[in-house]
Amino acid sequence: MPTSIFHKLSRYVQDTCGIQLPIEKKTMVEGRIRKRMKALGISDFTDYYRLAFDHKRNNYELVHMVDALTTNKTHFFRESAHFEYLQNNLVSPQGTVNAWSAGCSSGEEVYTLAIVLSNILREGRINNFKIVGSDISTKVLQTAAQAVYPESAIDGLPLTIKKRYFLRSKDRMNKTVKISSGIREKVQFQKLNLMDNIYRFPFSFDIIFCRNVLIYFNKTKQSEVIAKLTTNLCVGGLLFLGHSESLPALDDNLIQIQPTIYQRR
């Protein structure tokens, strides 16, 4: 890939998604774009760039390009201390607990959160809940909505959780599991770019997970995203960041209650 094409692609991704792609990522970018080129029958990177940025057409290739270049790594109960905190501390017997997983990838975080909130609901410590999962990638959102995962994805989970919340395929040649309908009905997914000026939701959230997302943004973009997340957080609501992340500067509306866990004043 010519360096000039790489810089144009990386500039577009940063401007539209906030994601930084430094020159050290060139090999990764080249490999992922080459897969798209193969699918389209294109052999030249310049030809691909011209196709992707042909503004005379309603160009869905830019959607595919962003899907290819965004990193989506997740698994069930990832960074489990956050879920343990909710299990041990969340009490809200009045009304519905609204939760948002921002940058939800293929849905494992959303469904983990739904499992934890279902357990808390069974204990009578909350009245009801609903969860929104959002991501910029249409591809991973399709996977999340289907709610079907390899059996190996739940290998490390307790048997009680497997039996209560996962359904094995009746075709034993098909080694997959599906999230139970009781969990799926509590969840909805939507495409959302964290670089949007406003996040439009019909309600505020009691819980926001935005984990392992900020690391792809520069400090200015990080501060902007945190401010918009906080705007959508109820007073007393909780914001969870990834364990490798920290706020670039503590927002006046947030107090830290544990490492990577913040509460709105």
C-alpha positions in Angstrom: 0.0 0.0 0.0 1.5 3.4 -0.9 2.2 5.5 2.1 0.1 8.3 0.7 -3.0 6.1 0.5 -2.4 4.8 4.0 -2.3 8.4 5.3 -5.5 9.3 3.5 -7.3 6.3 4.9 -6.0 6.8 8.4 -7.0 10.5 8.3 -10.5 9.6 7.2 -10.9 7.0 10.0 -9.6 9.5 12.6 -11.8 12.4 11.4 -15.0 10.3 11.2 -14.5 7.7 14.0 -11.9 9.3 16.2 -9.7 6.2 15.9 -6.0 6.7 15.5 -4.1 4.6 13.0 -0.4 5.6 13.3 2.1 4.5 10.7 3.0 1.5 12.9 -0.5 0.2 11.9 0.3 0.3 8.2 0.8 -3.5 7.9 -2.4 -4.2 9.7 -4.4 -1.7 7.6 -2.9 -3.1 4.4 -3.8 -6.7 5.3 -7.4 -5.8 6.1 -7.9 -3.6 3.1 -6.4 -6.3 0.9 -9.2 -8.7 2.0 -11.8 -6.1 0.9 -10.0 -5.7 -2.4 -10.0 -9.4 -3.0 -13.7 -9.6 -2.3 -14.3 -6.8 -4.8 -11.9 -8.1 -7.5 -9.5 -5.1 -7.2 -5.8 -5.6 -7.2 -4.5 -2.0 -6.9 -4.7 0.1 -3.7 -5.2 3.3 -5.6 -8.1 1.8 -7.5 -9.7 0.8 -4.2 -9.2 4.2 -2.7 -10.9 5.8 -5.7 -13.8 3.4 -5.4 -14.2 3.9 -1.7 -14.2 7.7 -2.0 -16.2 8.1 -5.2 -18.7 10.6 -3.9 -20.8 10.4 -7.1 -22.3 7.1 -5.8 -24.1 6.3 -2.6 -20.9 4.7 -1.4 -21.5 1.8 1.0 -17.8 0.8 0.6 -16.9 3.3 3.2 -19.1 1.4 5.7 -17.2 -1.8 4.8 -13.9 -0.1 5.1 -14.7 1.2 8.6 -15.9 -2.3 9.5 -12.6 -3.7 8.3 -10.4 -1.2 10.1 -12.1 -1.1 13.5 -10.8 -3.5 16.1 -13.4 -5.7 17.8 -12.1 -7.9 20.6 -14.3 -9.1 23.4 -15.5 -12.1 25.3 -18.0 -13.0 28.0 -17.3 -11.6 31.4 -14.2 -9.7 30.2 -12.7 -7.7 33.0 -15.0 -9.4 35.5 -14.4 -7.1 38.4 -16.9 -4.6 36.9 -19.6 -7.2 36.8 -18.7 -8.3 40.3 -19.1 -4.7 41.5 -22.6 -4.5 40.0 -23.5 -7.9 41.4 -22.4 -6.8 44.9 -23.6 -3.2 44.9 -26.4 -2.4 42.6 -29.7 -1.8 44.3 -32.5 0.1 42.5 -36.0 -1.3 43.5 -37.9 1.5 41.8 -38.3 1.7 38.1 -36.2 0.3 35.3 -32.4 0.2 35.2 -31.2 1.5 31.8 -27.8 0.4 30.7 -25.7 1.2 27.6 -22.7 -0.7 26.3 -20.9 1.8 24.0 -18.6 0.1 21.5 -20.3 -3.2 22.2 -18.6 -5.1 19.4 -20.2 -8.6 18.8 -22.4 -8.4 21.9 -20.7 -10.5 24.5 -20.4 -7.5 26.9 -24.1 -6.7 26.4 -25.2 -10.2 27.1 -22.9 -10.5 30.1 -24.4 -7.3 31.5 -27.9 -8.7 30.9 -27.0 -12.0 32.7 -25.7 -10.0 35.7 -28.8 -7.7 35.8 -31.0 -10.8 35.4 -29.4 -12.3 38.5 -29.9 -9.1 40.4 -33.5 -8.9 39.3 -34.1 -12.5 40.5 -32.8 -11.4 43.9 -35.3 -8.6 43.9 -32.8 -5.8 44.1 -33.9 -4.1 40.9 -37.4 -3.9 39.4 -36.6 -4.3 35.7 -33.9 -3.5 33.2 -33.2 -2.8 29.5 -29.9 -2.5 27.7 -28.7 -0.7 24.5 -25.7 -1.9 22.7 -24.1 0.4 20.2 -21.1 0.2 17.8 -19.9 1.9 14.6 -19.5 -1.5 12.9 -22.5 -2.8 11.1 -20.8 -6.2 10.8 -20.4 -6.8 14.5 -23.9 -5.5 15.3 -25.3 -8.1 13.0 -23.5 -10.8 15.0 -24.6 -9.3 18.3 -28.3 -9.2 17.2 -28.1 -12.9 16.0 -26.9 -13.8 19.6 -25.2 -17.0 18.3 -21.7 -17.9 19.5 -19.3 -20.9 19.3 -19.7 -23.3 22.3 -16.0 -22.6 23.0 -17.0 -19.0 23.9 -18.6 -20.1 27.1 -16.2 -22.8 28.1 -15.1 -21.0 31.3 -18.5 -20.0 32.5 -20.2 -21.7 35.5 -22.6 -24.5 34.6 -25.5 -22.7 36.3 -25.1 -19.7 33.9 -24.7 -22.0 30.9 -27.9 -23.8 31.7 -29.9 -20.7 32.5 -28.9 -18.3 29.8 -27.6 -20.3 26.8 -29.3 -22.7 24.4 -27.3 -25.4 22.7 -28.0 -26.1 19.0 -30.2 -29.2 18.5 -27.8 -30.1 15.6 -24.8 -31.5 17.6 -22.7 -31.1 14.5 -23.3 -27.4 14.9 -21.2 -26.5 17.9 -22.9 -23.2 18.8 -25.0 -21.7 21.5 -27.7 -19.0 21.5 -28.6 -16.5 24.1 -31.9 -17.4 25.7 -35.0 -15.4 24.6 -35.5 -14.0 28.1 -32.2 -12.2 27.8 -32.5 -11.2 24.2 -35.8 -9.4 24.7 -34.1 -7.1 27.2 -31.6 -5.9 24.6 -31.5 -3.8 21.6 -28.7 -2.8 19.2 -28.1 0.3 17.2 -25.3 1.8 15.1 -23.7 4.8 16.8 -20.5 6.8 16.1 -19.0 8.1 19.3 -17.7 11.1 17.3 -21.3 12.2 16.7 -21.9 15.7 18.2 -25.0 14.4 20.1 -26.0 10.9 21.3 -29.7 10.7 20.8 -31.5 8.5 23.3 -35.0 8.8 24.7 -33.8 8.3 28.2 -30.7 8.7 30.4 -28.7 5.7 31.6 -28.1 4.3 35.1 -25.1 2.3 33.8 -22.7 3.1 30.9 -20.0 0.7 29.8 -17.4 2.3 27.5 -14.5 -0.1 27.9 -11.4 -0.4 25.8 -12.6 2.2 23.4 -10.9 5.4 24.5 -7.5 3.9 23.9 -8.0 4.4 20.2 -8.7 8.2 20.6 -6.3 11.1 21.3 -6.8 12.9 24.6 -8.9 15.7 23.0 -11.3 13.2 21.6 -11.3 11.2 24.8 -12.4 14.3 26.8 -15.2 15.0 24.2 -16.5 11.5 24.4 -16.4 11.4 28.2 -18.4 14.7 28.3 -21.1 13.3 26.0 -21.3 10.0 27.9 -21.7 11.9 31.2 -24.5 14.0 29.7 -26.4 10.7 29.0 -25.7 9.4 32.6 -28.3 9.8 35.4 -27.3 11.6 38.6 -25.8 8.7 40.7 -25.3 6.6 37.5 -22.2 4.6 37.0 -19.6 4.9 34.2 -17.2 2.0 33.6 -14.0 2.3 31.6 -11.6 -0.4 30.6 -8.9 -1.5 33.1 -6.1 -0.1 30.9 -7.9 3.3 30.5 -8.2 6.4 32.7 -9.9 9.7 32.2 -7.6 12.3 30.5 -8.9 14.7 33.2 -11.5 14.1 35.8 -14.8 15.6 34.7 -16.3 17.9 37.2 -19.5 15.9 37.1 -17.8 12.6 37.9 -16.3 11.2 41.0 -14.1 8.1 41.0 -15.4 5.4 43.3 -13.0 2.6 42.3 -10.3 2.3 39.6 -12.1 2.7 36.2 -15.5 3.1 37.9 -17.0 6.6 38.1 -20.3 8.0 39.4 -22.1 11.1 38.2 -22.6 13.7 40.9 
